[in-house]
Amino acid sequence: MTVLIIDDEPGLRQTVSLILSGEGYEVQSASDGEEGLARARELQPDIILCDVRMPRLPGLEFLKRYREQGGNGLVIVMTAYGSTELAIEAMKAGAYDYLPKPFSADQLVLTLKKAEEREALRREVGRLRNEVRIERRYGDIIAKSPAMREALEIASKVARHPSPVLVTGESGTGKELIARLIHNESDRANEPFVPVNCGAIPENLLESELFGYVRGAFTGADRDRPGLFEAANGGTLFLDEIGDMPMTLQVKLLRVLQENEVRRLGENRARTVDVRIVAATNKDLEEEIRQNRFRRDLFYRIAVVPIHLVPLRQRREEIPLLVQHFIDVYNNKLRLDIRGIEPEAMRLLLDYPWPGNVRELENTIERALVLADGPRLTAENLPPHIRMPVPVLDGTELPEDELSVKKHNAALERRLIRKALERTGGNKTRAAQLLELSSRALLYKIRDYGLE
């Protein structure tokens, strides 16, 4: 720690310097308050020992100007006999402590050790506050891993500008939360945030949903209806799963983004819109471009600022924070009083690969809270596929000495369901047909295997 001694007595400065240097402190000195201010600005000392009575700039005036200039070191004032009132006045003005002259070496060292402990505590409190601020800065988004902090910092910076953003990442990583963060931290925060899932709306309806229609544009169009672009005017339109948008609509979307105009179905005139676009996808759009399933010009238009969210399995340090967050959320929502989670249950959560990412973890914690009998979540409250995980991921085999037919059947079934979902782009109805299962049975299995 750096200590600055400010006193007009050369002998005292030398004696104190020798004592403190012997204790391992880095010591500098100044002969009066004016010089002390200059040295304090230069050195940024942790602790300042300052005499109360000095020529040119007395101790109280030094303390006042030091604080006004942003100095945050701990100031200990040194006072001669009979100057206790001045010392108390200095402490009221922000000094940490005072030393009455003459003082012994032990008194000096003890006072500085106490100040050093306080300074270390202050720094630790500041560090913890900063960590909490970072982890909780973005509302429901937990950000402790470097990758997530970087993603959120980018989102926060780009929010101030109208540039289009493309958020990529696996399903369940929180892409819509990022989109809402960008909207909420922008100057459009008081205007609409309109989300639309481009993969959930049938192709023949998506165009009318986005751009609107006029009466008589098609069978059933009995009135004029504005589209989502107009609904989001002045705000943000979140195009989720944009990789699933049909090529024919990609052309029309590109035109809207270039011209800032929409034309309702069945209408000739264009309407000006002011919409900020945030798009998201779990697909590799560059690969989609190579396969002629996504337009390159549209990609460059929407991906001005790309943000990638890493899967939960690559940021496991956030799992305990997320678990406690979801316990708090669902305690409030379900009127429960679960106070935490047992270490064995947490170990299982940390070991599980979370193919469904944060969304799957939230589902798991809600389920566990509903099933819990005691004040804390236990391993028994977790789903079977987490308590007894099947050691098979993406085509790797079970160990040769694993002879459980039940585990092998479950592993095969889970793998087939995942492949069917991948092949159909997540379309559960088509996946159920490929698997020769009923849609209801597939939904149950998707939930049980944690593939949501």
C-alpha positions in Angstrom: 0.0 0.0 0.0 1.2 3.5 -0.8 1.3 6.1 2.1 1.7 9.8 1.6 3.0 11.8 4.6 2.2 15.5 4.6 3.9 17.5 7.4 6.1 20.6 7.6 8.6 18.9 10.1 11.4 17.2 8.2 12.3 15.1 11.3 8.8 13.7 11.7 8.5 12.9 8.0 11.8 11.0 8.1 11.0 9.1 11.3 7.5 8.0 10.1 8.9 7.1 6.7 11.5 4.8 8.3 8.9 3.1 10.5 6.4 2.5 7.7 9.0 1.4 5.2 10.1 -1.2 7.7 6.5 -2.5 7.8 6.4 -2.9 4.0 4.6 0.2 3.0 5.6 2.3 0.0 6.1 5.8 1.5 6.2 9.2 -0.1 6.2 12.6 1.5 5.4 16.3 1.1 6.3 19.4 3.1 3.0 21.2 3.0 -0.6 21.0 1.9 -0.1 22.5 -1.6 2.7 20.1 -2.4 0.6 17.3 -0.8 -2.3 18.0 -3.2 0.1 17.7 -6.2 1.7 14.5 -4.9 -1.7 13.0 -4.1 -2.9 13.6 -7.7 0.3 12.0 -9.0 0.6 9.0 -6.7 -3.1 8.2 -5.9 -2.1 7.0 -2.4 -4.1 4.5 -0.5 -3.6 6.3 2.9 -2.6 9.9 3.6 -1.0 11.0 6.9 -1.6 14.8 7.1 -0.8 17.3 9.8 -3.6 19.6 10.8 -1.5 22.8 11.3 0.6 23.5 8.2 1.8 26.6 6.4 0.3 27.5 3.0 -2.6 25.0 3.2 -3.9 23.7 6.6 -5.0 20.1 7.0 -8.7 20.8 6.9 -8.4 22.9 3.8 -6.2 20.2 2.2 -8.9 17.5 3.1 -11.7 19.6 1.5 -9.8 20.2 -1.7 -8.5 16.7 -1.9 -12.1 15.3 -1.8 -13.3 17.9 -4.3 -10.7 16.7 -6.7 -12.0 13.2 -6.5 -9.4 11.8 -4.0 -10.7 8.6 -2.3 -7.7 7.6 -0.2 -8.1 7.2 3.6 -6.9 10.4 5.3 -5.5 10.2 8.9 -4.8 13.6 10.5 -2.0 14.2 12.9 -2.7 16.7 15.7 -0.5 18.3 18.4 -1.6 18.2 22.0 -4.7 20.3 22.6 -5.9 20.2 19.0 -8.5 17.4 19.6 -11.3 19.7 18.4 -9.6 20.2 15.1 -9.2 16.4 14.7 -12.9 15.8 15.4 -13.8 18.6 12.9 -11.5 16.8 10.3 -13.2 13.5 10.9 -16.6 15.2 10.3 -15.2 16.5 7.0 -14.3 13.0 5.9 -11.0 12.0 7.6 -10.8 8.3 8.7 -9.0 8.7 12.0 -6.5 10.9 13.9 -3.2 10.4 15.6 -2.3 12.7 18.6 1.3 13.9 18.6 3.6 12.6 19.9 2.8 9.0 19.0 4.8 5.8 19.4 5.8 3.5 16.5 3.2 1.0 17.7 0.4 3.5 17.7 1.4 4.6 14.2 1.5 1.0 12.8 -1.7 0.0 14.6 -3.6 3.0 13.2 -2.4 2.2 9.7 -3.2 -1.5 10.0 -6.8 -0.6 10.9 -6.9 1.8 8.0 -5.5 -0.9 5.7 -8.1 -3.4 6.8 -10.9 -0.8 6.2 -9.5 0.0 2.7 -9.3 -3.7 1.8 -12.9 -4.2 3.0 -14.0 -1.1 1.0 -12.4 -2.5 -2.1 -14.0 -5.9 -1.6 -17.4 -4.4 -1.0 -17.0 -2.4 -4.2 -15.9 -5.5 -6.1 -18.9 -7.5 -4.9 -21.3 -4.6 -5.7 -19.8 -4.4 -9.2 -20.2 -8.2 -9.6 -23.8 -8.1 -8.5 -24.4 -5.1 -10.8 -22.9 -7.0 -13.7 -24.8 -10.3 -12.9 -28.1 -8.5 -12.3 -27.7 -5.5 -14.5 -29.9 -6.9 -17.2 -32.9 -7.9 -15.3 -33.7 -11.6 -15.9 -30.5 -12.2 -17.8 -27.7 -13.7 -15.7 -24.3 -12.8 -17.0 -21.3 -14.1 -15.1 -19.4 -15.9 -17.8 -17.0 -13.8 -20.0 -19.0 -14.8 -23.2 -22.3 -13.6 -21.8 -20.9 -10.4 -20.4 -19.4 -9.6 -23.8 -22.7 -10.4 -25.5 -24.6 -8.1 -23.1 -22.1 -5.3 -23.4 -22.5 -5.4 -27.2 -26.2 -5.4 -26.9 -26.1 -2.4 -24.5 -23.9 -0.4 -26.8 -25.8 -1.1 -30.0 -29.1 -0.3 -28.2 -28.3 3.4 -28.6 -28.1 3.1 -32.4 -30.8 2.1 -35.0 -28.5 -0.5 -36.6 -30.1 -4.0 -37.3 -29.0 -6.7 -34.9 -28.8 -10.5 -35.6 -28.8 -12.7 -32.4 -27.7 -16.2 -33.0 -27.6 -19.2 -30.6 -29.2 -22.5 -29.8 -32.8 -22.7 -28.9 -33.4 -21.6 -25.3 -30.3 -19.5 -24.8 -32.3 -16.2 -24.4 -32.3 -14.6 -27.8 -35.6 -12.8 -27.1 -34.4 -11.5 -23.8 -31.5 -9.9 -25.6 -33.8 -8.4 -28.1 -36.0 -7.0 -25.3 -32.8 -5.6 -23.6 -31.8 -3.8 -26.8 -35.3 -2.3 -27.1 -35.5 -1.3 -23.4 -32.1 0.4 -23.4 -32.8 2.3 -26.7 -34.6 5.6 -27.2 -37.5 3.5 -28.5 -38.2 2.0 -25.1 -41.6 3.7 -24.7 -42.7 2.5 -28.1 -44.0 -1.0 -29.0 -41.8 -4.2 -28.9 -43.4 -6.6 -31.3 -42.2 -10.2 -31.5 -43.0 -12.6 -34.3 -41.9 -16.2 -34.8 -41.3 -16.6 -38.5 -41.2 -20.4 -38.2 -44.5 -20.7 -36.2 -46.8 -18.9 -38.8 -47.8 -20.8 -42.0 -46.2 -19.4 -45.1 -49.5 -18.4 -46.6 -50.3 -16.2 -43.5 -46.9 -14.8 -42.7 -47.0 -12.2 -45.4 -50.3 -10.8 -44.3 -49.2 -10.9 -40.6 -46.1 -8.9 -41.4 -47.4 -6.4 -43.9 -51.2 -6.3 -43.3 -54.0 -6.4 -45.8 -57.0 -4.4 -47.0 -60.6 -5.5 -47.2 -61.2 -7.9 -50.1 -57.5 -8.7 -50.6 -58.4 -12.4 -50.2 -61.2 -14.6 -49.1 -62.1 -13.8 -45.5 -60.5 -10.3 -45.6 -63.6 -8.5 -44.5 -61.8 -5.4 -43.1 -58.6 -3.5 -43.3 -55.9 -4.8 -41.0 -52.4 -3.3 -40.3 -49.5 -5.7 -40.2 -46.8 -6.2 -37.6 -44.5 -3.7 -39.2 -47.1 -1.0 -38.7 -47.8 -2.2 -35.2 -44.1 -1.8 -34.4 -43.9 1.7 -35.9 -41.5 3.8 -33.8 -40.4 0.7 -31.9 -38.7 -2.6 -32.4 -39.8 -5.6 -34.5 -38.3 -8.9 -33.3 -38.1 -11.4 -36.1 -37.5 -14.7 -34.3 -36.3 -17.7 -36.3 -35.7 -15.6 -39.4 -33.9 -18.6 -40.9 -37.2 -20.3 -41.4 -38.7 -17.4 -43.5 -39.6 -18.5 -47.0 -37.4 -17.2 -49.9 -40.4 -15.4 -51.4 -40.9 -13.4 -48.3 -37.2 -12.7 -47.8 -37.4 -10.6 -51.0 -40.3 -8.5 -49.7 -38.7 -8.1 -46.3 -35.4 -6.9 -48.0 -37.4 -4.3 -49.9 -39.1 -3.0 -46.7 -35.7 -2.7 -44.9 -34.2 -0.9 -47.9 -37.1 1.5 -48.4 -38.7 1.8 -44.9 -42.1 1.3 -46.6 -44.7 -1.4 -46.4 -47.5 -2.2 -48.8 -50.6 -4.0 -47.4 -51.8 -7.0 -49.4 -54.4 -5.7 -52.0 -53.2 -2.1 -51.7 -51.2 -0.1 -54.2 -49.9 2.7 -52.0 -46.9 2.3 -49.7 -46.9 3.4 -46.0 -43.7 4.7 -44.4 -42.6 2.9 -41.3 -39.9 3.6 -38.7 -39.0 0.2 -37.3 -35.8 -1.1 -35.6 -35.1 -4.7 -36.6 -33.7 -7.3 -34.3 -33.6 -10.8 -35.9 -32.7 -14.1 -34.3 -32.0 -17.7 -35.4 -30.6 -21.0 -34.2 -29.5 -21.8 -37.7 -26.2 -21.2 -39.4 -27.3 -18.6 -41.9 -24.1 -18.7 -43.9 -24.7 -22.4 -44.4 -28.3 -21.6 -45.4 -26.9 -19.2 -47.9 -24.7 -21.9 -49.4 -27.7 -24.2 -49.6 -29.7 -21.4 -51.4 -32.2 -21.3 -48.5 -31.4 -17.7 -47.4 -30.6 -14.6 -49.4 -27.1 -13.2 -49.0 -28.2 -9.6 -49.4 -30.8 -10.0 -46.7 -28.2 -11.5 -44.4 -25.9 -8.5 -44.8 -28.9 -6.2 -44.2 -30.0 -7.8 -40.9 -26.5 -8.8 -39.5 -25.0 -5.3 -39.2 -24.3 -6.1 -35.5 -24.1 -9.9 -34.8 -24.4 -11.1 -31.2 -23.8 -14.8 -30.5 -25.2 -16.5 -27.3 -23.2 -19.5 -26.2 -25.1 -22.6 -24.9 -25.5 -23.1 -21.2 -23.2 -26.1 -21.2 -20.4 -23.7 -22.1 -21.2 -21.3 -19.2 -21.8 -23.6 -16.3 -20.7 -21.0 -13.8 -24.1 -19.4 -14.3 -26.1 -22.4 -13.4 -26.2 -21.8 -9.6 -27.2 -18.2 -10.2 -29.9 -19.2 -12.7 -31.2 -21.9 -10.3 -31.6 -19.4 -7.4 -33.1 -16.9 -9.8 -35.8 -19.4 -10.9 -36.4 -20.5 -7.3 -37.1 -16.9 -6.4 -39.3 -16.4 -9.5 -41.5 -19.5 -9.0 -41.6 -19.1 -5.2 -43.4 -15.9 -5.8 -45.5 -17.1 -8.7 -46.6 -20.4 -7.1 -46.7 -19.0 -3.5 -44.1 -21.5 -2.3 -41.2 -21.1 0.3 -38.4 -23.2 -1.1 -35.2 -21.8 0.4 -32.5 -23.4 -1.7 -31.2 -26.6 -3.2 -29.2 -29.6 -1.8 -25.6 -30.0 -3.0 -26.3 -33.4 -4.6 -29.1 -31.9 -6.7 -26.9 -29.0 -7.7 -24.2 -31.4 -8.7 -26.6 -33.2 -11.0 -27.7 -29.9 -12.6 -24.0 -28.9 -13.1 -23.2 -32.3 -14.8 -26.2 -32.3 -17.1 -25.5 -31.0 -20.7 -28.7 -28.9 -21.0 -29.6 -29.4 -24.7 -32.6 -27.1 -24.1 -30.4 -24.5 -22.5 -31.8 -21.9 -20.0 -35.4 -22.6 -21.1 -35.0 -26.3 -20.1 -33.4 -25.3 -16.8 -36.3 -23.0 -16.0 -38.7 -25.8 -16.8 -36.8 -28.2 -14.6 -36.7 -25.9 -11.6 -40.4 -25.1 -11.9 -41.2 -28.8 -12.0 -38.9 -29.5 -9.0 -40.5 -26.7 -6.9 -44.0 -28.2 -7.6 -42.8 -31.7 -6.5 -40.7 -30.6 -3.5 -41.9 -31.7 -0.1 -39.3 -30.1 2.1 -37.7 -26.6 2.4 -35.0 -27.4 -0.2 -34.9 -29.0 -3.6 -33.4 -32.5 -3.6 -32.2 -34.9 -6.3 -35.5 -36.8 -6.1 -37.3 -33.6 -7.3 -35.4 -33.7 -10.6 -36.6 -35.5 -13.8 -35.3 -39.0 -14.4 -33.2 -38.1 -17.4 -31.2 -35.7 -15.1 -31.0 -38.0 -12.1 -30.0 -41.0 -14.3 -28.5 -39.4 -17.4 -28.1 -41.6 -20.4 -24.4 -41.4 -21.4 -25.1 -40.8 -25.1 -24.8 -37.6 -27.0 -24.9 -36.9 -30.7 -24.2 -40.5 -31.8 -21.6 -41.6 -29.3 -22.2 -45.1 -27.8 -22.8 -46.3 -24.3 -19.9 -48.1 -22.6 -19.6 -51.7 -23.6 -20.2 -52.9 -20.0 -23.5 -51.1 -19.8 -26.1 -53.9 -20.3 -29.3 -52.1 -19.3 -31.8 -52.6 -22.0 -33.9 -49.8 -20.6 -30.9 -47.3 -20.9 -30.1 -48.5 -24.4 -33.7 -48.1 -25.5 -33.9 -44.7 -24.0 -30.7 -43.6 -25.6 -31.8 -44.8 -29.0 -35.2 -43.2 -28.7 -33.7 -39.9 -27.5 -31.3 -39.9 -30.4 -34.0 -40.7 -33.0 -36.3 -37.9 -31.7 -33.4 -35.4 -31.8 -32.6 -36.4 -35.4 -36.2 -36.2 -36.5 -36.5 -32.7 -35.0 -33.3 -31.6 -36.7 -34.5 -33.0 -40.1 -37.8 -31.3 -39.9 -36.4 -28.0 -38.6 -38.2 -28.4 -35.2 -41.6 -29.1 -36.8 -43.1 -31.5 -34.2 -46.0 -32.7 -36.4 -43.7 -33.8 -39.2 -41.2 -35.3 -36.7 -44.0 -37.4 -35.2 -44.9 -38.7 -38.6 -41.3 -39.7 -39.3 -41.1 -41.4 -35.9 -44.5 -43.1 -36.3 -45.7 -41.6 -33.0 -48.7 -39.6 -32.2 -48.1 -35.9 -31.7 -49.2 -36.2 -28.1 -46.7 -39.0 -27.4 -43.9 -37.1 -29.0 -44.6 -34.0 -26.9 -44.4 -36.1 -23.8 -41.1 -37.7 -24.9 -39.6 -34.4 -25.8 -40.3 -33.1 -22.3 -39.1 -36.3 -20.6 -35.8 -36.3 -22.5 -35.2 -32.6 -22.0 -35.3 -31.8 -25.7 -37.6 -28.8 -25.5 
